[in-house]
C-alpha cells in the first residue's frame, strides 16, 4: 500500500473513533467513516495487550496483506482494532473475519461479494 492510503495523524484516528460506525468481531473491531476522497485510507490499532512487539508487528502485517487483497469501495477511512485473540489466529481465520466485517459494512465491491456468496 502507498503512503497516502494510511491514516497517519492521531486526529484522523480520533475522528474515525468518535464519528465512525463500529462492526465488532471476536478478534478484531472494524471502524468505518466516509472520508469524501477518491481512495480509502487504513489504520491499524494493535495494543500491548495483544502481545510483545514481534507479535504486534506480525498482526499488522497480516492486516495489511488482507486489505491489500480485498477489493474495497473507495472513499472510506477504515480502522482495524486488534483484540488479544488476534495474536493466536492464523491468516485464514483473520481473513475470513475481516472480509465478513467488510461485507457487513458494505465496503466490498458488489461482484466480489456475489462470488464469495456463491463459493460458500
Contact map, one row per residue, 1 for C-alpha under 8 A:
111010000000000000000000000000000000000000000000000000000000000100010000000000000000000000000000000000000000000000000000
111111000000000000000000000000000000000000000000000000000000000000000000000000000000000000000000000000000000000000000000
111111000000000000000000000000000000000000000000000000000000000000000000000000000000000000000000000000000000000000000000
011111100000000000000000000000000000000010000000000000000000000000000000000000000000000000000000000000000000000000000000
111111100000000000000000000000000000001111000000000000000000000000000000000000000000000000000000000000000000000000000000
011111110000000000000000000000000000000011100000000000000000000000000000000000000000000000000000000000000000000000000000
000111111001100000000000000000000000000011100000000000000000000000000000000010000000000000000000000000000000000000000000
000001111101000000000000000000000000000000100000000000000000000000000000000000000000000000000000000000000000000000000000
000000111111100000000000000000000000000000000000000000000000000000000000000000000000000000000000000000000000000000000000
000000011111110000000000000000000000000000000000000000000000000000000000000000000000000000000000000000000000000000000000
000000001111111000000000000000000000000000000000000000000000000000000000000000000000000000000000000000000000000000000000
000000111111111100000000000000000000000000000000000000000000000000000000000000000000000000000000000000000000000000000000
000000101111111110000000000000000000000000100000000000000000000000000000000000100000000000000000000000000000000000000000
000000000111111111000000000000000000000000000000000000000000000000000000000000000000000000000000000000000000000000000000
000000000011111111110000000000000000000000000000000000000000000000000000000000000000000000000000000000000000000000000000
000000000001111111110000000000111000000000000000000000000000000000000000000011100000000000000000000000000000000000000000
000000000000111111110000000000100000000000000000000000000000000000000000000000000000000000000000000000000000000000000000
000000000000011111110000000000000000000000000000000000000000000000000000000000000000000000000000000000000000000000000000
000000000000001111111000000000001000000000000000000000000000000000000000000000000000000000000000000000000000000000000000
000000000000001111111100000000111100000000000000000000000000000000000000000000000000000000000000000000000000000000000000
000000000000000000111110000000111000000000000000000000000000000000000000000000000000000000000000000000000000000000000000
000000000000000000011111000011110000000000000000000000000000000000000000000000000000000000000000000000000000000000000000
000000000000000000001111100011100000000000000000000000000000000000000000000000000000000000000000000010011000000000000000
000000000000000000000111110111000000000000000000000000000000000000000000000000000000000000000000000010000000000000000000
000000000000000000000011111111000000000000000000000000000000000000000000000000000000000000000000100010000000000000000000
000000000000000000000001111110000000000000000000000000000000000000000000000000000010100000000000000000000000000000000000
000000000000000000000000111110000000000000000000000000000000000000000000000000000111110000000100100000000000000000000000
000000000000000000000001111111000000000000000000000000000000000000000000000000011110010000000000010000000000000000000000
000000000000000000000111111111100000000000000000000000000000000000000000000000011110000000000000000000000000000000000000
000000000000000000000111100111110000000000000000000000000000000000000000000001111000000000000000010011000000000000000000
000000000000000110011110000011111000000000000000000000000000000000000000000001111000000000000000000000000000000000000000
000000000000000100011100000001111100000000000000000000000000000000000000000111100000000000000000000000001000000000000000
000000000000000100111000000000111110000000000000000000000000000000000000000111000000000000000000000000000000000000000000
000000000000000000010000000000011111000000000000000000000000000000000000001110000000000000000000000000000000000000000000
000000000000000000000000000000001111100100000000000000000000000000000000001110000000000000000000000000000000000000000000
000000000000000000000000000000000111110000000000000000000000000000000000001100000000000000000000000000000000000000000000
000000000000000000000000000000000011111100000000000000000000000000000000011100000000000000000000000000000000000000000000
000000000000000000000000000000000001111100000000000000000000000000000000011000000000000000000000000000000000000000000000
000010000000000000000000000000000000111110000000000000000000000000000000011100000000000000000000000000000000000000000000
000010000000000000000000000000000010111111000000000000000000000000000001111111000000000000000000000000000000000000000000
000111100000000000000000000000000000001111100000000000000000000000000000001111000000000000000000000000000000000000000000
000011100000000000000000000000000000000111110000000000000000000000000000000011110000000000000000000000000000000000000000
000001110000100000000000000000000000000011111000000000000000000000000000000011110000000000000000000000000000000000000000
000000000000000000000000000000000000000001111100000000000001001000000000000000111100000000000000000000000000000000000000
000000000000000000000000000000000000000000111110000000000000000000000000000000111100000000000000000000000000000000000000
000000000000000000000000000000000000000000011111010000010011000000000000000000001110000000000000000000000000000000000000
000000000000000000000000000000000000000000001111111000010000000000000000000000000100000000000000000000000000000000000000
000000000000000000000000000000000000000000000111111110010000000000000000000000000000000000000000000000000000000000000000
000000000000000000000000000000000000000000000011111000000000000000000000000000000011000000000000000000000000000000000000
000000000000000000000000000000000000000000000111111100110000000000000000000000000111111000000000000000000000000000000000
000000000000000000000000000000000000000000000011111111110000000000000000000000000001001000000000000000000000000000000000
000000000000000000000000000000000000000000000001011111110000000000000000000000000000000000000000000000000000000000000000
000000000000000000000000000000000000000000000001001111111000000000000000000000000000000000000000000000000000000000000000
000000000000000000000000000000000000000000000000001111111100000000000000000000000000000000000000000000000000000000000000
000000000000000000000000000000000000000000000000011111111110000000000000000000000000001000000000000000000000000000000000
000000000000000000000000000000000000000000000111011111111111000000000000000000000000001000000000000000000000000000000000
000000000000000000000000000000000000000000000000000011111111100000000000000000000000000000000000000000000000000000000000
000000000000000000000000000000000000000000000000000001111111110000000000000000000000000000000000000000000000000000000000
000000000000000000000000000000000000000000000100000000111111111000000000000000000000011000000000000000000000000000000000
000000000000000000000000000000000000000000010100000000011111111100000000000000000000000000000000000000000000000000000000
000000000000000000000000000000000000000000000000000000001111111110000000000000000000000000000000000000000000000000000000
000000000000000000000000000000000000000000000000000000000111111111000000000000000000000000100100000000000000000000000000
000000000000000000000000000000000000000000010000000000000011111111100000000000010000000000000100000000000000000000000000
100000000000000000000000000000000000000000000000000000000001111111110000000000000000000000000000000000000000000000000000
000000000000000000000000000000000000000000000000000000000000111111111000000000000000000000000000000000000000000000000000
000000000000000000000000000000000000000000000000000000000000011111111100000000000000000000000010010000000000000000000000
000000000000000000000000000000000000000000000000000000000000001111111100000000000000000000000000000000000000000000000000
100000000000000000000000000000000000000000000000000000000000000111111100000000000000000000000000000000000000000000000000
000000000000000000000000000000000000000000000000000000000000000011111110000000000000000000000000000000000000000000000000
000000000000000000000000000000000000000000000000000000000000000001111111000000000000000000000000001000000001000000000000
000000000000000000000000000000000000000000000000000000000000000000001111100000000000000000000000000000000001100100000000
000000000000000000000000000000000000000100000000000000000000000000000111110000000000000000000000000000000011100000000000
000000000000000000000000000000000000000100000000000000000000000000000011111100000000000000000000000000000011100000000000
000000000000000000000000000000000000111100000000000000000000000000000001111100000000000000000000000000000000000000000000
000000000000000000000000000000000111111110000000000000000000000000000000111110000000000000000000000000000000000000000000
000000000000000000000000000000011111101110000000000000000000000000000000111111000000000000000000000000000000000000000000
000000100000000100000000000000011110000111100000000000000000000000000000001111100000000000000000000000000000000000000000
000000000000000100000000000001111000000111100000000000000000000000000000000111110000000000000000000000000000000000000000
000000000000100100000000000001110000000001111000000000000000000000000000000011111000000000000000000000000000000000000000
000000000000000000000000000111100000000001111000000000000000001000000000000001111100000000000000000000000000000000000000
000000000000000000000000000111100000000000011100000000000000000000000000000000111110000000000000000000000000000000000000
000000000000000000000000001110000000000000011110010000000000000000000000000000011111110000000000000000000000000000000000
000000000000000000000000011110000000000000000100110000000000000000000000000000001111111000000000000000000000000000000000
000000000000000000000000001000000000000000000000111000000000000000000000000000000111111000000000000000000000000000000000
000000000000000000000000011000000000000000000000010000000000000000000000000000000111111110000000000000000000000000000000
000000000000000000000000001100000000000000000000010000000010000000000000000000000111111110000100000000000000000000000000
000000000000000000000000000000000000000000000000011000110010000000000000000000000011111110000000000000000000000000000000
000000000000000000000000000000000000000000000000000000000000000000000000000000000000111111000000000000000000000000000000
000000000000000000000000000000000000000000000000000000000000000000000000000000000000111111101100000000000000000000000000
000000000000000000000000000000000000000000000000000000000000000000000000000000000000000111111100000000000000000000000000
000000000000000000000000000000000000000000000000000000000000010000000000000000000000000011111110000000000000000000000000
000000000000000000000000000000000000000000000000000000000000000000000000000000000000000001111111000000000000000000000000
000000000000000000000000000000000000000000000000000000000000000000000000000000000000000011111111100000000000000000000000
000000000000000000000000001000000000000000000000000000000000011000000000000000000000010011111111110000000000000000000000
000000000000000000000000000000000000000000000000000000000000000001000000000000000000000000111111111000000000000000000000
000000000000000000000000000000000000000000000000000000000000000000000000000000000000000000011111111100000000000000000000
000000000000000000000000101000000000000000000000000000000000000000000000000000000000000000001111111110000000000000000000
000000000000000000000000000101000000000000000000000000000000000001000000000000000000000000000111111111000000000000000000
000000000000000000000000000000000000000000000000000000000000000000000100000000000000000000000011111111100000000000000000
000000000000000000000000000000000000000000000000000000000000000000000000000000000000000000000001111111110000000000000000
000000000000000000000011100001000000000000000000000000000000000000000000000000000000000000000000111111111000000000000000
000000000000000000000000000001000000000000000000000000000000000000000000000000000000000000000000011111111111000000000000
000000000000000000000000000000000000000000000000000000000000000000000000000000000000000000000000001111111111000010000000
000000000000000000000010000000000000000000000000000000000000000000000000000000000000000000000000000111111110000000000000
000000000000000000000010000000010000000000000000000000000000000000000000000000000000000000000000000011111110000000000000
000000000000000000000000000000000000000000000000000000000000000000000000000000000000000000000000000001111111000000000000
000000000000000000000000000000000000000000000000000000000000000000000001100000000000000000000000000001111111100000000000
000000000000000000000000000000000000000000000000000000000000000000000111100000000000000000000000000001100111110110000000
000000000000000000000000000000000000000000000000000000000000000000000011100000000000000000000000000000000011111110000000
000000000000000000000000000000000000000000000000000000000000000000000000000000000000000000000000000000000001111111000000
000000000000000000000000000000000000000000000000000000000000000000000000000000000000000000000000000000000000111111100000
000000000000000000000000000000000000000000000000000000000000000000000010000000000000000000000000000000000001111111110000
000000000000000000000000000000000000000000000000000000000000000000000000000000000000000000000000000000100001111111111000
000000000000000000000000000000000000000000000000000000000000000000000000000000000000000000000000000000000000011111111100
000000000000000000000000000000000000000000000000000000000000000000000000000000000000000000000000000000000000001111111110
000000000000000000000000000000000000000000000000000000000000000000000000000000000000000000000000000000000000000111111111
000000000000000000000000000000000000000000000000000000000000000000000000000000000000000000000000000000000000000011111111
000000000000000000000000000000000000000000000000000000000000000000000000000000000000000000000000000000000000000001111111
000000000000000000000000000000000000000000000000000000000000000000000000000000000000000000000000000000000000000000111111
000000000000000000000000000000000000000000000000000000000000000000000000000000000000000000000000000000000000000000011111
